[in-house]
Amino acid sequence: MRIIAGEAKGRRLETPPDGTRPLTGKAREALFSILGDAVTGAAVLDLYAGSGSFGLEALSRGAADVLFVERDPQAVSVLRGNVEAIDLGGRIEAVDVESYLGRSSQTFDVVFVDPPWALGDIAVDRILTRVEPLVDQDGIVVIHRRAGGGEPASDNLRLTDRRRYGDTELWLYAKEGA
């Protein structure tokens, strides 16, 4: 897997040996086309970061800061290596996503949520509800899920776009009133 565009274009990313499904290059390219300038200068939160492909692509395309949250030790090791190799910054929280969400008060312009596909719809809805307060007024939330699942539910975020790429779906949300 490689960075698609920006300052680190073409740089190779390592992936953890098991348990992660990085967003494919085609889907990542389409997503960043949709996001456009929203990434430039943005504070980005990459939940269930895995290899960090989303956050590192954002940094390459001009994000001001990315916070990666990942708990799996093997994935964290690969993520650290990728962040160091790309050398565009980024911070790593090696904790469970729910633990992080329970104590964070920082807000973000773009939040990427890529939970394990085995995580059920109710758990994903709970994560989305806990993410809502961390989204800036004009912020965007992207959820990466297995195609064919139910729409992630949210009280304060409205669905703005939904795209399918093979067995992957991307759900894009904006803060209500934005």
NORGIQUI-V335637 format. One line per field, one symbol per residue. psi: psi as a letter, one per 40 degrees, with the letter a starting at -180 (. if undefined). burial: b if it has 24 or more other ideal C-beta (glycine too) atoms within 12 Angstrom, else e. A space follows every 50 residues. Layout:
# NORGIQUI-V335637
psi = ???
burial = ???
This chain:
# NORGIQUI-V335637
psi = iihdiadehehhhiiidieigihidddddddddddbeddheihhhgifdb eeddddddddeeidihhhhhdhddddddddddddddfeaiihhgiidddd deeieiiidhhhhgiidehiddddddddddddeehideihhhhhihieii hhiideihhdihihgbeiihhhiihhe.
burial = bbbbbbebeebebbbbeeebbbbebebbbbbbebbeebbeebbbbbbbbb bbbbbbbbbbbbbebbbbbbbbeebbebbbebbeebebbbbbbeeebeeb beeeeeebbbbbbbbbeebeeeebbebbbbbbbbbbeebbbbbbbbeebe ebebeebeebebbeeeebbbbbbbbeee
